[in-house]
Amino acid sequence: MGLLSETQIKATKPGPKESFLNDGDNLFLRVRSSGKAWIYRYDKDGKTVKLGLGSYPAVTLPQARSKAYEASSLRASGQDLKEVRRQREEQERVAALNTFALLAGAWVASAKKDRQWSSGYADKVIRHLEIHVFPWVGNRAIEKIAPTEIVRCLHRIKDRGNLETAQRVREAVQHVYQYAVDVGALEPAGNFVNKNTGGLPAPRSRHYAAITDPVQLGRLLRDIRSYKGSFITRCALRLAPMIFQRPGQLRLAEWEDIRLEDELWRCPPEKMKLREWQKRDSRTPAHLVPLPRQATEILRDLFPLTGPIGPVFRSMSRRSEKTRYISDNTINAALRSMGYDTKEQITGHGFRATARTMIREYLGWAPDVIEHHLAHVSDEELGGSYDRTTFLMQRKTMVQQWADFLDDLEAGKGLLLRDNVQQFVRPPARPVHHAESESLGQ
């Protein structure tokens, strides 16, 4: 029989220090200024152990006594109360993940934290599952989903011609199943999703559409010069082939990172294509982009409109913080408005391949210098750890030669009409510019 009553419990007021009311059989009511709570207190290995049983009045006196009795019974059978509680909490946590959709959400949250995914990438992964998998099996217990149901989800994507998306969805589903095994929601034998599930053929390897013919590139440059759309968009279009950085990096450029007097753009890690931990690591260097004279002139023309601080390519249609930059589709939309097919002819990202190919072929620069300007990681073993070369001096010369070459193509220099077909007369071969060991540090 307990020693406490409801009347006594309600009448007890907190004092300056916490106090305990003994109900017998190791059950106590702890009274604090923050509230009252039930405690099961016992000795183990010469130390006092306190096990919380819940707050009062959410847990009533009879319920607390029942929990205390159960705890005493477990101790009498030799069980560790803390371990029993841990196991029960784990079982409850796993039981809460009782559908494929809940497990997928938990996996994405875990991967975002452990693998340091960006919010954008995590949203993209879960969105693929929401569109292509959840409508059919999202609210089902994962162990009840038949393999053929996953296969049908994948084939629906493939039959629409989106083979690459089907491959990505299959990989995501595979990770969800493995996560279910890892947290104990599924037996290992039930993890049937693998790289062969669905019998999907390997997707075609497609590169970004790019122009590598001098005649066609000259025509594109003239079209860009006469572009009738936004002045800000035209400036971005003109800079894209000239400095050939990633479209996302270009559109997120800020005036604070550009030194016009030094003809240099310092692109911080958070604007680069890097893993999230690299973006956050204070030791990750900025990517230095030397600017040719023509690029500096374009930026000086743009400065009165969008400078002196903030986005270089500011969105003029909206002023909210989220949309203060031009859209990631602005460049491609402009190219399409000029009559170019961004899937087959040229895309914003394709300007990098254009420059990479033609600088090597027509200007003779060594791959190392070009790759550093593209911000590609060294292929050498441990290159990222030991190779800190920037080739800044060489790249400054290279981009100036490239900008001059683009000016010549735009002006039609080197073009000849043969058999009513405009052709490019290749200039005399220039000596290859080998990557020199000396360069400016960052």
Secondary structure as the mmCIF struct_conf table of DSSP 4:
data_model
#
loop_
_struct_conf.conf_type_id
_struct_conf.id
_struct_conf.beg_label_comp_id
_struct_conf.beg_label_asym_id
_struct_conf.beg_label_seq_id
_struct_conf.end_label_comp_id
_struct_conf.end_label_asym_id
_struct_conf.end_label_seq_id
BEND BEND1 LEU A 3 LEU A 3
HELX_RH_AL_P HELX_RH_AL_P1 GLU A 6 ALA A 11
BEND BEND2 PRO A 16 LYS A 17
STRN STRN1 SER A 19 GLY A 24
TURN_TY1_P TURN_TY1_P1 ASP A 25 ASN A 26
STRN STRN2 LEU A 27 ARG A 32
TURN_TY1_P TURN_TY1_P2 SER A 33 SER A 34
STRN STRN3 GLY A 35 LYS A 44
TURN_TY1_P TURN_TY1_P3 ASP A 45 GLY A 46
STRN STRN4 LYS A 47 TYR A 56
TURN_TY1_P TURN_TY1_P4 PRO A 57 ALA A 58
BEND BEND3 VAL A 59 VAL A 59
HELX_RH_AL_P HELX_RH_AL_P2 LEU A 61 ALA A 76
TURN_TY1_P TURN_TY1_P5 SER A 77 GLY A 78
HELX_RH_AL_P HELX_RH_AL_P3 LEU A 81 ALA A 96
BEND BEND4 THR A 99 THR A 99
HELX_RH_AL_P HELX_RH_AL_P4 PHE A 100 ASP A 114
BEND BEND5 ARG A 115 ARG A 115
HELX_RH_AL_P HELX_RH_AL_P5 SER A 119 HIS A 132
TURN_TY1_P TURN_TY1_P6 VAL A 133 VAL A 133
HELX_RH_AL_P HELX_RH_AL_P6 PHE A 134 VAL A 137
TURN_TY1_P TURN_TY1_P7 GLY A 138 ASN A 139
BEND BEND6 ARG A 140 ARG A 140
HELX_RH_3T_P HELX_RH_3T_P1 ILE A 142 LYS A 144
HELX_RH_AL_P HELX_RH_AL_P7 PRO A 147 ASP A 159
TURN_TY1_P TURN_TY1_P8 ARG A 160 GLY A 161
HELX_RH_AL_P HELX_RH_AL_P8 LEU A 163 ASP A 182
TURN_TY1_P TURN_TY1_P9 VAL A 183 GLY A 184
BEND BEND7 ALA A 185 LEU A 186
HELX_RH_3T_P HELX_RH_3T_P2 PRO A 188 GLY A 190
TURN_TY1_P TURN_TY1_P10 LYS A 195 ASN A 196
HELX_RH_3T_P HELX_RH_3T_P3 THR A 197 GLY A 199
HELX_LH_PP_P HELX_LH_PP_P1 LEU A 200 ARG A 204
HELX_LH_PP_P HELX_LH_PP_P2 HIS A 207 ALA A 209
HELX_RH_AL_P HELX_RH_AL_P9 PRO A 214 ARG A 225
TURN_TY1_P TURN_TY1_P11 SER A 226 SER A 226
BEND BEND8 GLY A 229 GLY A 229
HELX_RH_AL_P HELX_RH_AL_P10 PHE A 231 ILE A 243
HELX_RH_AL_P HELX_RH_AL_P11 PRO A 247 ARG A 251
TURN_TY1_P TURN_TY1_P12 LEU A 252 LEU A 252
STRN STRN5 GLU A 254 GLU A 254
HELX_RH_3T_P HELX_RH_3T_P4 TRP A 255 ASP A 257
STRN STRN6 ILE A 258 ARG A 259
HELX_RH_3T_P HELX_RH_3T_P5 LEU A 260 ASP A 262
TURN_TY1_P TURN_TY1_P13 GLU A 263 GLU A 263
STRN STRN7 LEU A 264 CYS A 267
HELX_RH_3T_P HELX_RH_3T_P6 PRO A 269 LYS A 271
BEND BEND9 MET A 272 LYS A 273
HELX_RH_AL_P HELX_RH_AL_P12 GLU A 276 ARG A 280
TURN_TY1_P TURN_TY1_P14 SER A 282 ARG A 283
BEND BEND10 THR A 284 THR A 284
HELX_LH_PP_P HELX_LH_PP_P3 PRO A 285 ALA A 286
STRN STRN8 HIS A 287 PRO A 290
HELX_RH_AL_P HELX_RH_AL_P13 ARG A 293 THR A 306
BEND BEND11 PRO A 308 GLY A 310
STRN STRN9 PRO A 311 PRO A 311
BEND BEND12 VAL A 312 PHE A 313
STRN STRN10 ARG A 314 ARG A 314
BEND BEND13 MET A 316 SER A 317
BEND BEND14 SER A 320 SER A 320
HELX_RH_3T_P HELX_RH_3T_P7 GLU A 321 THR A 323
STRN STRN11 TYR A 325 TYR A 325
HELX_LH_PP_P HELX_LH_PP_P4 ILE A 326 SER A 327
TURN_TY1_P TURN_TY1_P15 ASP A 328 ASN A 329
HELX_RH_AL_P HELX_RH_AL_P14 THR A 330 SER A 337
TURN_TY1_P TURN_TY1_P16 MET A 338 GLY A 339
TURN_TY1_P TURN_TY1_P17 THR A 342 GLN A 345
TURN_TY1_P TURN_TY1_P18 GLY A 348 HIS A 349
HELX_RH_AL_P HELX_RH_AL_P15 GLY A 350 MET A 358
HELX_RH_PI_P HELX_RH_PI_P1 ILE A 359 LEU A 363
STRN STRN12 TRP A 365 TRP A 365
HELX_RH_AL_P HELX_RH_AL_P16 PRO A 367 HIS A 373
TURN_TY1_P TURN_TY1_P19 LEU A 374 ALA A 375
HELX_LH_PP_P HELX_LH_PP_P5 HIS A 376 SER A 378
BEND BEND15 GLU A 380 GLU A 380
TURN_TY1_P TURN_TY1_P20 GLU A 381 LEU A 382
HELX_RH_AL_P HELX_RH_AL_P17 GLY A 383 TYR A 386
HELX_RH_AL_P HELX_RH_AL_P18 LEU A 392 GLU A 410
TURN_TY1_P TURN_TY1_P21 ALA A 411 GLY A 414
STRN STRN13 LEU A 415 ARG A 418
TURN_TY1_P TURN_TY1_P22 ASP A 419 ASN A 420
STRN STRN14 VAL A 421 PHE A 424
HELX_LH_PP_P HELX_LH_PP_P6 ARG A 426 VAL A 432
STRN STRN15 HIS A 433 HIS A 433
HELX_LH_PP_P HELX_LH_PP_P7 HIS A 434 GLU A 436
BEND BEND16 SER A 437 SER A 437
#
